[in-house]
Amino acid sequence: QYTGRYASTIHRKIYTQKEDPGSGSLSFRLQKNKEEETVYIVDEASMISELGEMGSNGLLRDLVSYVFEGKNNKLLLIGDEAQLPPVNLPVSPALDIRHVEGYYHARVFGHTLTEVMRQNAGSGILKNATDLRGLLNEEEEIRVQMVTKGFPDIFRMTSERIEDGIRYAYDKYGRENTIVLTQSNKNAVLYNQFI
């Protein structure tokens, strides 16, 4: 929206759908890239897998093949290494610089953004997220301990008060600015039914 340029999912951009005339089943094939001197910006790259899915080679391989088929194209992968990697993978291959350099013989430039833009410096959300992020490299089992006291943006509630708490948050901050964290799937199901 800021740039006024076209945006799409990776799948819509690089694949074309073909129907098998005999069975009627759909398959996906990598499209031909005719664009040159184009920069492709991919957000949420931590979720890009190399395991075969729609294309026969896996999404990351197909993306790289598509982008660099065009002359002088560039690929900018943006993601958070602390987010969950693709299913069945220990790390995100798209954000692993050594992997991308080695497997794709690519020249990679990496940069980590450290300035927080969406939270105030004294935010309880920021404090808890920073503490949790610091635990991700621990070898032992992680014990998550949320700190809620002294922060105006994070509240701990009992299950008896949760409905009133969610209503209050919706009225004051809106649905899109309200998040409920729970320690059990049972509670999550109950809260989802309410929401």
C-alpha positions as CSV (number, residue, x, y, z in Angstrom):
1,Q,0.0,0.0,0.0
2,Y,2.8,2.4,0.8
3,T,4.5,1.9,-2.5
4,G,1.5,1.6,-4.7
5,R,3.0,-1.5,-6.2
6,Y,1.5,-4.9,-6.9
7,A,1.9,-7.5,-4.1
8,S,1.0,-11.2,-4.0
9,T,1.7,-14.5,-2.3
10,I,4.8,-16.3,-3.5
11,H,2.6,-19.2,-4.8
12,R,0.5,-16.9,-6.9
13,K,3.5,-15.1,-8.3
14,I,5.7,-18.1,-9.3
15,Y,3.3,-21.0,-10.0
16,T,0.7,-21.6,-12.7
17,Q,-2.1,-24.1,-12.3
18,K,-2.6,-26.9,-14.8
19,E,-5.5,-29.3,-15.0
20,D,-4.8,-32.9,-16.1
21,P,-7.2,-33.5,-19.0
22,G,-7.7,-37.1,-18.0
23,S,-8.3,-37.0,-14.3
24,G,-9.2,-33.3,-13.9
25,S,-6.8,-33.0,-10.9
26,L,-4.8,-29.8,-10.6
27,S,-1.0,-29.5,-10.5
28,F,1.2,-26.6,-10.1
29,R,4.2,-25.7,-12.3
30,L,6.8,-23.0,-12.0
31,Q,6.0,-20.1,-14.3
32,K,8.6,-18.6,-16.7
33,N,10.0,-15.3,-15.3
34,K,10.3,-12.6,-18.0
35,E,11.1,-9.8,-15.6
36,E,14.5,-8.3,-15.6
37,E,16.3,-6.0,-13.1
38,T,13.6,-6.5,-10.6
39,V,13.9,-6.7,-6.8
40,Y,11.6,-9.3,-5.2
41,I,10.8,-8.5,-1.5
42,V,9.6,-11.5,0.4
43,D,8.2,-10.9,4.0
44,E,7.8,-13.6,6.6
45,A,10.6,-15.6,5.0
46,S,11.1,-17.7,8.1
47,M,8.1,-19.8,6.9
48,I,9.5,-20.7,3.5
49,S,10.3,-24.4,3.4
50,E,12.5,-26.4,1.1
51,L,10.5,-29.5,1.4
52,G,8.5,-30.4,-1.7
53,E,5.0,-29.0,-1.7
54,M,3.3,-27.4,-4.7
55,G,6.3,-27.4,-6.9
56,S,8.4,-30.5,-7.2
57,N,11.5,-28.9,-5.6
58,G,10.1,-27.1,-2.6
59,L,9.1,-23.5,-2.3
60,L,12.5,-21.9,-1.5
61,R,14.2,-23.7,-4.4
62,D,11.4,-22.8,-6.8
63,L,11.5,-19.2,-5.6
64,V,15.2,-18.9,-6.1
65,S,14.9,-20.5,-9.6
66,Y,12.1,-18.2,-10.6
67,V,13.7,-14.9,-9.4
68,F,17.2,-15.6,-10.9
69,E,15.8,-16.8,-14.2
70,G,15.5,-13.1,-15.0
71,K,18.6,-11.0,-15.8
72,N,20.0,-8.9,-12.9
73,N,17.1,-9.8,-10.5
74,K,17.6,-9.5,-6.8
75,L,15.9,-11.3,-3.9
76,L,15.3,-9.6,-0.4
77,L,14.2,-12.1,2.2
78,I,12.8,-10.5,5.4
79,G,12.0,-12.5,8.5
80,D,12.5,-13.1,12.1
81,E,14.9,-15.9,13.1
82,A,13.0,-16.2,16.5
83,Q,9.8,-17.2,14.7
84,L,8.9,-20.9,14.3
85,P,10.7,-22.5,11.3
86,P,8.7,-24.4,8.7
87,V,7.1,-27.7,9.8
88,N,9.6,-30.5,10.3
89,L,12.7,-28.3,10.1
90,P,14.9,-27.2,13.0
91,V,15.7,-23.8,11.4
92,S,14.4,-21.7,8.6
93,P,16.4,-22.4,5.5
94,A,15.6,-19.1,3.9
95,L,17.1,-17.2,6.8
96,D,20.2,-19.4,7.2
97,I,22.9,-17.4,5.5
98,R,25.4,-20.3,5.4
99,H,22.7,-22.6,3.8
100,V,21.7,-20.1,1.2
101,E,25.4,-19.3,0.3
102,G,26.4,-23.0,0.2
103,Y,23.4,-24.6,-1.4
104,Y,22.5,-21.8,-3.9
105,H,26.1,-20.5,-4.4
106,A,24.7,-17.1,-3.7
107,R,26.3,-13.9,-2.5
108,V,24.3,-13.1,0.7
109,F,24.3,-9.9,2.7
110,G,22.7,-10.2,6.1
111,H,21.5,-7.6,8.5
112,T,19.7,-7.7,11.8
113,L,17.3,-4.9,12.8
114,T,17.6,-4.2,16.6
115,E,15.5,-1.0,17.1
116,V,12.0,-1.9,18.3
117,M,9.4,0.2,16.4
118,R,6.0,-1.2,17.5
119,Q,6.3,-1.2,21.3
120,N,7.2,1.4,23.8
121,A,10.5,1.0,25.7
122,G,8.7,0.3,29.0
123,S,6.2,-2.1,27.5
124,G,5.5,-5.4,29.3
125,I,5.0,-7.1,25.9
126,L,8.5,-6.0,24.9
127,K,10.1,-7.1,28.2
128,N,8.5,-10.6,28.0
129,A,9.2,-11.0,24.3
130,T,12.9,-10.0,24.8
131,D,13.2,-12.4,27.8
132,L,11.7,-15.2,25.8
133,R,13.9,-14.5,22.8
134,G,16.9,-14.7,25.0
135,L,15.9,-18.3,26.1
136,L,15.7,-19.6,22.5
137,N,19.3,-20.7,22.4
138,E,19.2,-22.5,25.7
139,E,20.1,-26.2,25.5
140,E,17.9,-27.2,28.4
141,E,14.1,-27.2,28.6
142,I,12.8,-23.7,28.5
143,R,10.6,-22.5,31.4
144,V,8.6,-19.5,30.2
145,Q,7.8,-17.1,33.1
146,M,5.6,-14.1,32.1
147,V,6.1,-10.9,34.1
148,T,2.9,-8.9,34.3
149,K,3.2,-6.7,37.4
150,G,4.0,-3.0,36.8
151,F,3.1,-2.9,33.1
152,P,0.0,-1.1,31.8
153,D,-0.2,-3.1,28.6
154,I,-0.3,-6.7,29.9
155,F,-2.7,-8.2,32.4
156,R,-2.9,-11.6,34.2
157,M,-6.4,-12.9,34.7
158,T,-8.1,-15.9,36.2
159,S,-10.4,-17.9,33.9
160,E,-13.4,-16.4,35.8
161,R,-12.5,-12.9,34.8
162,I,-11.3,-13.5,31.2
163,E,-14.7,-12.8,29.5
164,D,-14.9,-9.4,31.2
165,G,-11.2,-8.7,30.4
166,I,-11.6,-9.5,26.7
167,R,-14.7,-7.3,26.5
168,Y,-12.8,-4.4,28.2
169,A,-9.8,-4.8,25.9
170,Y,-12.0,-4.9,22.8
171,D,-13.9,-1.8,23.9
172,K,-10.7,0.1,24.8
173,Y,-8.1,-1.1,22.3
174,G,-10.1,-2.9,19.5
175,R,-10.1,-6.6,18.5
176,E,-7.0,-6.2,16.3
177,N,-5.0,-4.9,19.2
178,T,-6.0,-7.6,21.7
179,I,-4.1,-10.8,22.3
180,V,-5.0,-13.6,24.7
181,L,-2.2,-16.0,25.8
182,T,-3.1,-19.2,27.6
183,Q,-1.2,-22.1,29.1
184,S,-3.6,-24.8,27.9
185,N,-5.3,-25.8,24.7
186,K,-8.5,-26.3,26.7
187,N,-8.6,-22.7,27.7
188,A,-7.6,-21.6,24.2
189,V,-10.7,-23.4,22.8
190,L,-13.0,-21.7,25.3
191,Y,-11.5,-18.3,24.5
192,N,-11.8,-18.9,20.7
193,Q,-15.5,-19.7,21.2
194,F,-16.0,-16.5,23.0
195,I,-14.1,-14.5,20.4
